[in-house]
């Protein structure tokens, strides 16, 4: 029993530092883009240039929100409270937010998947 409590204490101690999916600002893998919040509103920048301020986002910065870039420079956002996943993708003219349903298509090799580290790794601390 004591060994189990010790292991549990070690696991929870690792949750004290913010995981990668909670670090702000967060730079895209290629370093071109930066994700952050301003007054709870999601922002994407390239250097000092503002590319996106999503004032209509169905979420705001809160303790139940997680974010992470994938290797294709898409920004994924997971709202743990609503159990919803969104992603931002750069298109020819601007960044667009999409809802990710998780449904598979007839061509699963083409389906987008969120990055593995998007979901919360640690028990919620309230």
C-alpha contacts under 8 A as a table, 3 or more apart, distances in Angstrom:
res1	aa1	res2	aa2	distance
1	X	4	X	5.12
1	X	5	X	6.38
2	X	5	X	5.15
2	X	6	X	6.19
3	X	6	X	5.04
3	X	7	X	6.26
4	X	7	X	5.20
4	X	8	X	6.16
5	X	8	X	5.04
5	X	9	X	6.06
6	X	9	X	5.09
6	X	10	X	6.29
7	X	10	X	5.12
7	X	11	X	6.28
8	X	11	X	5.12
8	X	12	X	6.21
9	X	12	X	5.21
9	X	13	X	5.99
10	X	13	X	5.04
10	X	14	X	6.50
11	X	14	X	5.38
11	X	15	X	7.11
12	X	15	X	5.26
12	X	16	X	7.32
12	X	122	X	7.37
12	X	123	X	7.89
13	X	16	X	5.69
14	X	17	X	6.63
15	X	18	X	6.83
15	X	19	X	7.36
15	X	122	X	5.70
15	X	123	X	7.94
18	X	21	X	7.76
18	X	22	X	5.74
18	X	23	X	6.35
19	X	22	X	5.55
19	X	23	X	6.74
19	X	121	X	7.53
20	X	23	X	5.46
20	X	68	X	7.47
20	X	117	X	7.69
21	X	66	X	5.36
21	X	67	X	5.00
21	X	68	X	5.26
21	X	117	X	6.78
21	X	118	X	5.89
21	X	119	X	7.65
21	X	120	X	7.58
22	X	65	X	7.97
22	X	66	X	5.75
22	X	67	X	6.47
23	X	26	X	6.03
24	X	35	X	7.27
24	X	36	X	5.86
25	X	34	X	6.48
25	X	35	X	5.62
25	X	36	X	4.83
25	X	37	X	7.98
26	X	34	X	5.58
26	X	35	X	5.11
26	X	36	X	6.63
26	X	68	X	7.82
27	X	31	X	5.67
27	X	32	X	7.41
27	X	33	X	5.75
27	X	34	X	4.41
27	X	35	X	6.28
27	X	69	X	7.93
28	X	31	X	5.06
28	X	32	X	6.37
28	X	33	X	5.27
28	X	34	X	6.17
28	X	35	X	7.74
28	X	69	X	5.70
28	X	70	X	7.78
28	X	73	X	5.95
28	X	75	X	7.93
29	X	32	X	7.94
29	X	69	X	6.94
29	X	70	X	7.36
29	X	71	X	6.24
29	X	73	X	6.76
30	X	33	X	7.81
30	X	73	X	7.43
31	X	34	X	7.57
32	X	46	X	5.84
32	X	47	X	7.40
33	X	44	X	6.59
33	X	45	X	5.55
33	X	46	X	4.72
33	X	47	X	7.11
34	X	44	X	5.54
34	X	45	X	5.10
34	X	46	X	6.28
34	X	47	X	7.47
35	X	42	X	7.35
35	X	43	X	5.74
35	X	44	X	4.66
35	X	45	X	6.59
36	X	42	X	6.04
36	X	43	X	5.28
36	X	44	X	6.56
37	X	40	X	5.35
37	X	41	X	5.12
37	X	42	X	4.54
37	X	43	X	5.48
37	X	61	X	6.85
38	X	41	X	5.19
38	X	42	X	6.65
38	X	43	X	6.95
40	X	60	X	4.94
40	X	61	X	4.59
40	X	62	X	7.69
41	X	53	X	6.82
41	X	54	X	6.31
41	X	55	X	5.90
41	X	57	X	7.63
41	X	60	X	5.72
41	X	61	X	6.78
42	X	52	X	7.80
42	X	53	X	5.95
42	X	54	X	5.61
42	X	55	X	7.43
42	X	57	X	7.62
42	X	60	X	7.20
42	X	61	X	7.54
43	X	50	X	7.41
43	X	51	X	7.56
43	X	52	X	5.33
43	X	53	X	4.67
43	X	54	X	6.55
44	X	50	X	6.35
44	X	51	X	5.55
44	X	52	X	5.02
44	X	53	X	6.86
45	X	48	X	6.37
45	X	49	X	5.50
45	X	50	X	4.53
45	X	51	X	5.16
45	X	52	X	6.89
46	X	49	X	5.24
46	X	50	X	6.59
46	X	51	X	6.77
50	X	53	X	7.43
51	X	94	X	7.40
51	X	95	X	7.24
52	X	94	X	7.83
52	X	95	X	6.46
54	X	57	X	5.42
57	X	60	X	7.20
59	X	79	X	7.34
60	X	65	X	8.00
61	X	65	X	6.46
62	X	65	X	5.64
64	X	79	X	5.95
64	X	80	X	5.08
64	X	81	X	5.75
65	X	77	X	6.99
65	X	78	X	5.73
65	X	79	X	4.69
65	X	80	X	6.03
65	X	81	X	7.79
66	X	77	X	5.62
66	X	78	X	5.07
66	X	79	X	6.57
66	X	80	X	7.64
66	X	118	X	6.40
66	X	119	X	6.76
66	X	120	X	7.00
67	X	75	X	7.00
67	X	76	X	5.45
67	X	77	X	4.33
67	X	78	X	6.23
67	X	118	X	6.08
68	X	75	X	5.83
68	X	76	X	5.33
68	X	77	X	6.70
68	X	115	X	7.16
68	X	117	X	7.33
68	X	118	X	5.67
69	X	72	X	7.94
69	X	73	X	5.95
69	X	74	X	5.57
69	X	75	X	4.38
69	X	76	X	5.95
69	X	115	X	7.32
70	X	73	X	5.58
70	X	74	X	5.48
70	X	75	X	6.49
70	X	76	X	7.37
70	X	114	X	7.22
70	X	115	X	5.57
71	X	74	X	7.36
73	X	89	X	7.36
74	X	87	X	6.47
74	X	88	X	5.57
74	X	89	X	4.94
74	X	90	X	7.32
75	X	87	X	5.36
75	X	88	X	5.02
75	X	89	X	6.80
76	X	85	X	7.14
76	X	86	X	5.78
76	X	87	X	4.20
76	X	88	X	6.44
76	X	114	X	6.56
76	X	115	X	7.71
76	X	118	X	7.28
77	X	85	X	5.75
77	X	86	X	5.17
77	X	87	X	5.93
77	X	118	X	7.46
78	X	83	X	7.12
78	X	84	X	5.90
78	X	85	X	4.54
78	X	86	X	6.46
78	X	118	X	6.87
78	X	119	X	6.81
79	X	82	X	5.56
79	X	83	X	5.52
79	X	84	X	5.28
79	X	85	X	6.33
80	X	83	X	4.74
80	X	84	X	6.90
84	X	99	X	7.78
84	X	100	X	7.62
84	X	101	X	7.90
85	X	99	X	6.21
85	X	100	X	5.39
85	X	101	X	7.28
86	X	97	X	6.74
86	X	98	X	5.51
86	X	99	X	4.47
86	X	100	X	5.35
87	X	97	X	5.64
87	X	98	X	5.33
87	X	99	X	6.56
87	X	100	X	6.97
88	X	95	X	6.31
88	X	96	X	5.39
88	X	97	X	4.42
88	X	98	X	6.25
89	X	95	X	5.50
89	X	96	X	5.52
89	X	97	X	6.66
89	X	98	X	7.84
90	X	93	X	7.86
90	X	94	X	5.85
90	X	95	X	4.26
90	X	96	X	6.36
91	X	94	X	5.41
91	X	95	X	5.84
91	X	96	X	7.04
102	X	113	X	7.75
104	X	107	X	7.68
104	X	108	X	5.97
104	X	111	X	6.63
105	X	108	X	5.63
105	X	111	X	6.77
107	X	110	X	5.71
107	X	111	X	6.93
108	X	111	X	5.01
114	X	118	X	6.80
115	X	118	X	5.67
116	X	119	X	7.33
117	X	120	X	7.68
117	X	121	X	7.74
120	X	123	X	7.57
